[in-house]
Amino acid sequence: MKHNSLFNIRSVPQESIEILSHFDEIVSDIRHLSGKQKLQLSGTIKKLSHELTDTRSSRRIGYMNSAEFISAYISYFMWWNLVRLVRLFANLPAEAFSSLDKGENPAVAIDVGSGPLTIPVALWLARPELRNRKITWYCMDLSQSALSTGEEIYLSVVAKTIALTKQNAEAWNIIRVKGPLGTSIKEKADFITSGNVFNEIIQHNDMPTDYLAKKYSAEIISYLKNQEGEFPSVLMIEPGDPHSARFISLFRDALIRKDYYPVSPCPHSLSCPMAGRTGGKTTSRSGTNSKWCNFAFSTEAAPKALLKLSEKAGLPKERAGLSFILSRKNFSSSEAESGKTFIRIASDFIRLPEIKRSAYYACSGLGLLLAVDEHHVQPENGELLEIKTPEDLSSRDKKSGGIIVKL
């Protein structure tokens, strides 16, 4: 029985697909790029990509203060991040953003490391039900230039959305906060988020990853409301690489210890079976725990202009991926039917030539699974399924240690 995908393009509002398809025009209008700058853009994108990856250990943290890099970032990296996040946010369950949906009452959100406001822009595009809600966003970043540019982009997106939908909506209240995580905010929040922030923080820190997860989870929670009857949420999104995924898993554990339980993607609140550990066998039901949690989708439906720009910059992209955790205070996830188990598909298909079947790695409360596609279900990467709970948990995948189940 299929439940939902994380990246179904059909869940994205049509007006948002239209805006994303022409995001380069929004950038051009805001940045007033000359003909020469446009010609040099692909080269600057490639240079920034090099600094964000190969030479990132020596890159100055305030790189977003460079006008050249801001133009390259929003023209390419922000655009790709919006493609990822809009697809994700549009497919998260109804309760995912309930802490922001307070009816007539105002809500407060904090976006840590906001840069050019990528997450607020993506959320506006992905969730029409929030567009007429009163939300104040404290957008925090080291670069005032990035925040200023991001607010211009956000307001342009709002105007274009209203023009396309004729929807009676008002822009959310944006308050720019120059500073790092730890900067004082005058209000406690209902919702706090960060995107591609902690991978940069931890790469400049020599402390153990589990220590950093505990430290930063406490800092994040300190921003949230703590009165009785308040149920704030935390959303963290990072690149889909092993180091970032490991941090996400440890951050998830730290949140659970503080009574913040997973809303998505986890189908359970037990120990993470895809924690990205690199050691040997464990004695838990989770197998080796060497698999790391990330989700990806094909870029086939991405804006054609973005795909063309990627090719021109020498950075073609066939897959877009991420790791994330969304948790809410005292959240209680839905229970599977009796005798059944929820599982989250966490890989593309794996060929099993010996039995002429495809299989998928999956996360569940039982531990890491190798789900063999006996009935040609062909689930998507990130899809949530409900399967019959296997009676025999002893059959294991030799490579991963995962429990073998059938779809």
N, C-alpha and C positions, 0 to 999 in steps of 0.2 A: 504494500500500500504506500503510494507516494504522499509526502506531506508538503514539503516546499524546498525550493532551491534558494541559495544565497544570492544568485546573480541573474535571475530571470529578466531578460530585457523587456519582456511584456509588462512587467510591473512598474516600469519607469513611465511617468506621465509623458504624454506626447509632446507637450510644450517644452518639457525639459530636454527631450531628445533633440528638438529643434534648436534650443539655445546652446546645448553642448556642441552641436554640429557646427555652429558658427561662433564658437568661443574666441577664435582668433580675431574676429572682427571686434569683439568687446575689448580685447587686449590692445588692438591697434588704435582704437578710439581713445583709450585711457592713457596709453604710453606715448602716443604721438610719434611713433617711430618713423624716421626718415627712410628714404629709399635705400640709402647706404646701410643703415642699421638693419633693415629687413634682409638685405643681402648677406650681412654678416651674422644673422641670427643663428643659423644652423651651426656655424662654427663656434659661436659662444655657448650654445647648448651642449655641444660635444665637450668643450673645455670645462663647463660646469659639471657635466656628468663625470668627467675624469676626477675632478676635485671631490665630488660626492662619494666616489668609490675608491679608486686606486690611491689617491693621495689624501684621503680624508683624515688620517691621523695628524697631518700637518696643516690642515685647513683651519683658518681662524673661524671661531664659532659665529662671529657676526658677519659672515659672508653675505647675508641678505641685505646688508646696508649698501652694497655696491649696486649702482643704478643699472650697470651692464648685466649683472647677474640676476637682478630682480626681473628684468625684461625676459631674459632667457628662462628663468624659473617659471614665471606665470604662463609663458608661451608654450612650454613643453611639460615640465614636471607637474605644475598645478593642473594643467589640462588632463594629463593622464590620471592624476590623483582624483580629480572630479569624476572621470569615467569609472574608476574603481568604486569610489565611495557612493556615488549616486545609485549604482547598481546594487551595492550592498544595502544601503539604507532603505531603498524602496522595497527590499525583500525581507527585512527584519520583521518579526511578529508585531502585532498591534500593540502589545504591552511594552515594546522596546523603548518608546519615547513617552510613556505615560507620565513620567515625572515632569515633562515639559508641557503636557496637555492638561492644564488646570482650569479649563473653562474660562470664565470671566476673570479669574484670579491671575495676577502676573506670576511668571516663573523667572528664575535667575539661572543662567548658565555661565560656565567658565570654560574657555578654550585655551589650554596651555600650549605655548609654542605655536600660536595661531598663524604666524607668517602672514600670507595674504588672505586670511579668513577662509581657507579651503573647506573646513568642516561646516561652518555656518552656511556657506554657499551651497554645498552639497546637500545639506539637510533641507534647505529651502526648496531646492529643485526636486528632491526625492519624496517629500512628505507634505502634500498639499493641505492635509488636515491641520498642520501647524502654522500655516501662513496667516491665519486670522487670530492667532493666539498672541497674547502680550508677553513677549520674552525679552529680557535684557541680557545681552551677551557681553561679558567681560573678556575681551580678546587680548591675550597676554603674549608678548614676544619681545626679544631683544632689539628688534629692528623696527623703529618707528616708521621708516619708509615702507616696509612691507605691510605694516598694519594700515597705513594710509592708503596705499594702493589697493589693498584687499577690501577696504570699506567702499572705495569707488567701484570695484568690481561687483561687490555684493549689491549695491544700490542699482547698478546698471542691470544686473540679473533680475532684481525685483521689478524694475520698471518694464523690462521685456516680458516677464511672466504675466504681469497684470495686463499688458497690452494684448498678449496672445489669448489669455483666458477670460478677459473681462471680469476677473474675480475681484471682489471687494476685499482688498487686503492692504495692510500697512506694513512697512518694513519694520523688522525688529530693531530694538534700541541697541546700538553698538557703542560700547565704551572701550576705547583703546587703552591698554595698560602696558607701558614700556617696562620690561623687566623679566627676570627668569622665574622659574617655579620657586615659590617661597615668597614672592612679592605680595604684600598685603592687599586684600580686597575688602571693601567696606561692608559687603553683604555675604551671607552664607548662601550657598548655591543648592539648587534642586538637581543639577546635572553638571558633571564635569567631564571634559573630554580632552584627548590629545591625539595628534596624528603625526607619525614619523618623528617623534621627539626623543624618546628614550633610547633609541638606537644610537643617536648622536651623543646623548649624555653618557651612556655606559661605555662608549668607545674611548672617552677621555678620562675614564675612572679606573683605577687599579684595584678597587675593592671587589670582593666576590659578588657574583650576580645575585645570589640569594639574599645577601645583605642589602644590596641596592634595591631589590624588589620590596623588601620589608620597609626600608627607609622611605622610598618614594610612595608606597601605598599609604603610609601614615601621613605623609605630606598632602597627598591628594585628598584623603578623607577629611583632613583638618579644614578644608574649604567648604565642606558640605554641611547642610542642615542636620542637626542631631536631636531636635525636639521629638517628643512622642507623637506618633501619627504622621511623621514625615518619612518618605521612602525615596531618598535621592538615588541617583544612578551614576555609574562610572563607565565610560567608554574609552578604551585604549586601542589604537590601531597602529600597527608597525609593519615594516616590510616583511615579506614572507620568507626571510632567510633564517637559518637554524639558530643563530645567536639571538635574534629578536624574538623568535618563537619561544625559545627557552625562557627569556625574560617575561614574556606574556604569561607563560604557564606558572612561573614562580609568583608573579604579580597576582594571578588568579587565586593561588593558594593563600596568599597574604590577605586578600580581600575576604575570602571565605572565613578566615579566622576572626575577621571583624564583622561577621554577619552580613556580608555582601555576597549574594549568591548569583551564579551565572544565569542570565537570560538567554544569551546566545554567544557562541555557537554550541556550547556544551549541552548535551542532552541529559546531563546529570551533574551533581555537586560533589561527587566522590573524587578520589585521587586522579590526577590527570594521567591518562595512559599514553599520551603523546608529548611527554615533557622534554624531549630532546636530549636526554642524558646520553653520554657517550661511553659509559662504563659497560661492564659485562652483564651477565644474566642477573635478574633480580628474582626474589622469591615471591613477589606479588603476582596476582592474576594478570597484571598488565604486560607481562612478558619482559622484554629487554628495556623498554622505555627509551629506545634510541630514536624512534620516529618523532618527528617534530610537526606541530600542528600549523598548517597553512592551507589556504584555499585559493584556487585560481580559475580563470575562465578565458576562453578564446577572445582575442581582440577583433574577431571578424566583423562585429557590429560596431566597432569604434568609429568615431568620425573620420571620414575619408581624408579630410585636410590634416588631421593629426597623424594618421598613418603615413601620409605623404611627407610631412615634416620629419617624422621619425626616420624614414628612409634617407631623406636628404642629410640629416645630421649623422648618419651612419649608426643609428640606434634602432634598427627595426625591432618590433615587438610583436610576437605571436601570442603570448600569454600575459595576462595581468594577474598578479596575486597579492595576498596580504595575510597577516596574522592579526587576530583581534580578540578582545574579550569585552563583553557588555555585562555588567553586574548591577544588581539593585539591592538595596537594603531590605533584608528579610524576605526576599523574593522566593516564592514557592512554585517550582516548575510543574507543568502538567504531568500527570502520571500516565504511563502507558496502560492499555487495557490489560486485564488479567492474563498472564501467560505470554505477554508480549514485552518487547524492549525497544526503546528508541535508540537509534544509532545515527551518527552523523558521518556521511561519506567524506573522507579526508585525503583523497588522491584521485588521479585519473585512473583509467582501467589498467590492469596489469595482466598480461597474457600468461596463461598457465598451459603451455603446450602439451604437457603430459596428460591433461584431462580435457583438452580442447575447450576450455572455458576462460572467461575473463573474471577478474576479481578486483576488489577495491579494499584499501585499508580504511578502517572506520573506527570512530571513537564511540564508547558506550560505557554504561555503569558496570558492565562486566569486565571491562578492560579493553585493550587494543584488540581489534578484530581484523581478520582477513575474510571479507565477505565474498563468497563465490557466487557468481551470477548464474544460477541454475536455470532460471526462467526468463532470461533475457530482459531483465528489468531496465538495464542500462541507465543507472542513476547518474546524475551530474555531480561533478566535484562540488562538495558543500551541501548536498541534498540531505534533508532529514527524512529518515524512514522509520517505520514501525514494523518490526519483524517478530516472528515467533521466537520466544526465548528458547535457546537450545537446551535440551536435557543433558547433553554430554558436553562438558567444558574442557575435556582432556585432549581433544584433537587440536594440535598446534601447528602453526606455520613454522617451518624450520628456520627460515631466515629472520623473521621478526619476533617470534615467540607469541604472536597473536593467536587468539582463539579462532578456529575456522568455523564459520557459520554459512548458511545458504540463504540467498535471496530468492 
